[in-house]
Amino acid sequence: MPDGHRILYVTDLAYRARGRGRYCDEDIFLTSRLRDEFGLALCHPLDAAALMDAFDAVVVRNSGPVLAYREQYAAFREQASARGARVYNPLSGRGDMAGKQYLLDLTRSGHPVIPTVDDPRDLHLLPESELYAVKPKLGADSIGLVFVPRAELGGFTGGDVLIQPRVDFRYEVSFYYVDDTFQYALHAPDPGRRWALEPYEPTAADLAFARRFIDWNTLDHGIQRVDACRAPDGGLLLVELEDLNPYLSLDLVPDDTRERFVTSMSESLRRFLGAV
């Protein structure tokens, strides 16, 4: 039976994510299960600000890249803060929720991240590379990503892009967390097929790597995905810390893992709402 708390679940069921099939199915599944625990209604991200006062919490899930509605998202954040609305994930995240500045900050502080600068004059701080990845600071889903040779980087001087050496990584791997508890990992064995994911059994060193960024982000509640690549030297480098609306690829994990995730998310939401 629902526990009496009302949740506004923010999702764009029509969003088509490149390489990820029916993107909406994940939220259809999750809401079908969370409805057993909570009073729940779904809404499009553009409607969240107008509807949130009638609910105990707003859960932001597969709402698509906020790049497509930046002004409305900024207004939602401002209004949620002003009204004291409970937003899950909390809006204090330091990862993708706040833009890509964290990649620069982590680079400067010596964390194991793909080295990143935002000014061609700082290229001496990066390893030499034949090609460099250039992507918008406010980008998502590889929107606007280009690879250019060093000689062509001089035009990117506005400070609105990130510049990284192209890494010939062996594969990408993602670690999924609810609050600060590891749930499962998936990896893409083929570097050219980012979303052709398979279950991955992480080592203790892998989990220590991922936990380093979960601790750095200091979110008490919520769902996070730590994306990394396996560098040629065998080490992991952070690619992205997704703490806004991470896609979970729940259709690719075993049934017991998926059930455990639903239980973990439900318990996290109850803690978030002060129900336990």
For each residue, the residues with C-beta under 8 A, 3 or more apart:
1: 36
2: 5 35 36 37 38 39 40
3: 37 38 270 275
4: 39
5: 2 38 39 56 57 269 270 273 275
6: 38 39 40 41 54 55 56 57
7: 34 38 39 40 41 55 56 57 58 59 269
8: 41 43 48 51 52 54 55 57 58 59
9: 27 31 34 40 41 42 43 59 61
10: 42 43 44 45 48 58 59 60 61 63
11: 24 27 31 42 43 44 45 61 62 63
12: 15 24 44 45 62 63 64
13: 24 27 28 42
14: 24
15: 12 23 24 62 63 64
16: 23
17: 20 23 64 141 247
18: 141 142
19: 193 194 195
20: 17 23 195 247 249
21: 25 251
22: 25
23: 15 16 17 20 26 62 247
24: 11 12 13 14 15 27 28 62
25: 21 22 28 29 251
26: 23 29 30 61 62 247 248 249 250 251
27: 9 11 13 24 30 31 42 61 62
28: 13 24 25 31 32
29: 25 26 32 33 250
30: 26 27 33 34 61 250 262 265
31: 9 11 27 28 34 35 40 42
32: 28 29 35
33: 29 30 36 37 262 266
34: 7 9 30 31 37 38 40 262 265 266 269
35: 2 31 32 38 40
36: 1 2 33
37: 2 3 33 34 266 269 270
38: 2 3 5 6 7 34 35 269
39: 2 4 5 6 7
40: 2 6 7 9 31 34 35
41: 6 7 8 9 51 55
42: 9 10 11 13 27 31
43: 8 9 10 11 47 48 51
44: 10 11 12 47 48
45: 10 11 12 48 60 63 64 66 69 72 73 76
46: 69 72
47: 43 44 50 51
48: 8 10 43 44 45 51 52 58 60 76
49: 52 72 75 76 79 80
50: 47
51: 8 41 43 47 48 54 55
52: 8 48 49 55 58 79 80 83 85
53: 83 85
54: 6 8 51
55: 6 7 8 41 51 52 58
56: 5 6 7 86 273
57: 5 6 7 8 85 86 87 88 269 272 273
58: 7 8 10 48 52 55 80 85 86 87 88
59: 7 8 9 10 88 269
60: 10 45 48 63 87 88 89 244 245
61: 9 10 11 26 27 30 245
62: 11 12 15 23 24 26 27 245 247
63: 10 11 12 15 45 60 66 245
64: 12 15 17 45 68 245
65: 68 139 140 141 143
66: 45 63 69 70 73 140 244
67: 70 136 138 139 140 143
68: 64 65
69: 45 46 66 72 73
70: 66 67 73 74 138
71: 74 75
72: 45 46 49 69 75 76
73: 45 66 69 70 76 77
74: 70 71 77 78
75: 49 71 72 78 79
76: 45 48 49 72 73 79 80
77: 73 74 80 81 91
78: 74 75 81 82
79: 49 52 75 76 82 83 85
80: 49 52 58 76 77 83 85 87 91
81: 77 78 84 85 91
82: 78 79
83: 52 53 79 80
84: 81
85: 52 53 57 58 79 80 81
86: 56 57 58 272 273
87: 57 58 60 80 90 91
88: 57 58 59 60 221 222 269 272
89: 60 93 97 219 221 222 223 224 243 244
90: 87 93 219 220 221 222
91: 77 80 81 87 97
92: 218 219
93: 89 90 96 97 98 217 219 222 243 244
94: 97 98 102 216 217 218 241 243
95: 98 102 213 217 224 240 241 242 243 244
96: 93 99 100 102 140 240 241 242 243 244
97: 89 91 93 94 243 244
98: 93 94 95 101 102
99: 96 102 137 138
100: 96 103 104 135 136 137 138 139 162
101: 98 104 105 137
102: 94 95 96 98 99 105 106 241
103: 100 106 107 113 114 116 162 164 238
104: 100 101 107 108 116 117 118 162
105: 101 102 108 109
106: 102 103 109 111 113 116 216 238
107: 103 104 110 111 113 115 116 117 125
108: 104 105
109: 105 106
110: 107
111: 106 107 212 213 216 238
112: 209 212 235 236 237 238
113: 103 106 107 116 237 238
114: 103 164 165 167 229 237 238 239
115: 107 125 126 127 164 165
116: 103 104 106 107 113 162 163 164
117: 104 107 120 122 123 125 126 162 163
118: 104 122 137 159 160 161 162 163
119: 122 157 159 163
120: 117 123 153 154 156 157 163
121:
122: 117 118 119 125 126
123: 117 120 126 150 153 163
124:
125: 107 115 117 122
126: 115 117 122 123 129 132 163 164 165
127: 115 165
128: 165
129: 126 132 150 165 166
130: 149 150 166
131: 147 148 149 166
132: 126 129 147 148 149 150 153 163 164 165 166
133: 145 146 147 162 163 164 165 166
134: 145 146 147 148 153 156 161 162 163
135: 100 139 142 144 145 146 161 162 164
136: 67 100 139 143 144 160 161 162
137: 99 100 101 118 160 161 162
138: 67 70 99 100 160
139: 65 67 100 135 136 142 143 144 145
140: 65 66 67 96 143
141: 17 18 65
142: 18 135 139 145
143: 65 67 136 139 140
144: 135 136 139
145: 133 134 135 139 142
146: 133 134 135
147: 131 132 133 134 166
148: 131 132 134 152 153
149: 130 131 132 152 153
150: 123 129 130 132 153
151: 154
152: 148 149 155
153: 120 123 132 134 148 149 150 156 163
154: 120 151 157
155: 152
156: 120 134 153 161 163
157: 119 120 154
158: 161
159: 118 119
160: 118 136 137 138
161: 118 134 135 136 137 156 158
162: 100 103 104 116 117 118 133 134 135 136 137
163: 116 117 118 119 120 123 126 132 133 134 153 156
164: 103 114 115 116 126 132 133 135 167
165: 114 115 126 127 128 129 132 133
166: 129 130 131 132 133 147
167: 114 164 229 231 232 237
168: 232
169: 172 191 229 230 231 232 237
170: 191 229 230 231 232
171: 187 188 189 190 191 229 230
172: 169 187 188 191 194 227 228 229 230 239
173: 185 186 187 188 200 202 206 227 228 229 230 236
174: 185 186 187 197 225 226 227 228 249
175: 182 185 202 206 207 210 225 226 228
176: 182 183 184 185 186 223 224 225 246 248 261
177: 180 181 182 183 210 214 223 224 225 226
178: 181 183 222 223 261 264 265 268
179: 219 220 221 222 264 268 271
180: 177 211 214 215
181: 177 178 264
182: 175 176 177 185 202 207 210 211
183: 176 177 178 257 260 261 264
184: 176 199 253 257 261
185: 173 174 175 176 182 199 200 201 202 206
186: 173 174 176 197 198 199 200 249 252 253
187: 171 172 173 174 197 198 200
188: 171 172 173 191 193 194 195 196 197 198
189: 171 196 198
190: 171 193 196
191: 169 170 171 172 188
192:
193: 19 188 190 196
194: 19 172 188
195: 19 20 188 249
196: 188 189 190 193
197: 174 186 187 188 249 252
198: 186 187 188 189 252
199: 184 185 186 252 253 254 257
200: 173 185 186 187
201: 185
202: 173 175 182 185 206 207 210
203: 206 207
204: 207 208
205: 208 209
206: 173 175 185 202 203 209 210 236
207: 175 182 202 203 204 210 211
208: 204 205 211 212
209: 112 205 206 212 213 228 236
210: 175 177 182 202 206 207 213 214 226 228
211: 180 182 207 208 214 215
212: 111 112 208 209 215 216
213: 95 111 209 210 216 217 226 238 241
214: 177 180 210 211 217 219 224 226
215: 180 211 212 218
216: 94 106 111 212 213
217: 93 94 95 213 214 224 241 243
218: 92 94 215
219: 89 90 92 93 179 214 222 224 243
220: 90 179
221: 88 89 90 179 268 271 272
222: 88 89 90 93 178 179 219 243 268
223: 89 176 177 178 246 248 265 268
224: 89 95 176 177 214 217 219 241 242 243 246
225: 174 175 176 177 240 241 242 243 246 247 248
226: 174 175 177 210 213 214 238 241 242
227: 172 173 174 238 239 240 241 242
228: 172 173 174 175 209 210 236 237 238 239
229: 114 167 169 170 171 172 173 236 237 239
230: 169 170 171 172 173 234 235 236
231: 167 169 170 234 235 236 237
232: 167 168 169 170
233:
234: 230 231
235: 112 230 231
236: 112 173 206 209 228 229 230 231
237: 112 113 114 167 169 228 229 231
238: 103 106 111 112 113 114 213 226 227 228 241
239: 114 172 227 228 229
240: 95 96 225 227
241: 94 95 96 102 213 217 224 225 226 227 238
242: 95 96 224 225 226 227 245 246
243: 89 93 94 95 96 97 217 219 222 224 225 246
244: 60 66 89 93 95 96 97
245: 60 61 62 63 64 242
246: 176 223 224 225 242 243
247: 17 20 23 26 62 225
248: 26 176 223 225 261
249: 20 26 174 186 195 197 252 253
250: 26 29 30 253 258 261
251: 21 25 26
252: 186 197 198 199 249
253: 184 186 199 249 250 257 258 261
254: 199 257 258
255: 258 259
256: 259 260
257: 183 184 199 253 254 260 261
258: 250 253 254 255 261 262
259: 255 256 262 263
260: 183 256 257 263 264
261: 176 178 183 184 248 250 253 257 258 264 265
262: 30 33 34 258 259 265 266
263: 259 260 266 267
264: 178 179 181 183 260 261 267 268
265: 30 34 178 223 261 262 268 269
266: 33 34 37 262 263 269 270
267: 263 264 270 271 276
268: 178 179 221 222 223 264 265 271 272
269: 5 7 34 37 38 57 59 88 265 266 272 273
270: 3 5 37 266 267 273 275 276
271: 179 221 267 268 274 275 276
272: 57 86 88 221 268 269
273: 5 56 57 86 269 270
274: 271
275: 3 5 270 271
276: 267 270 271
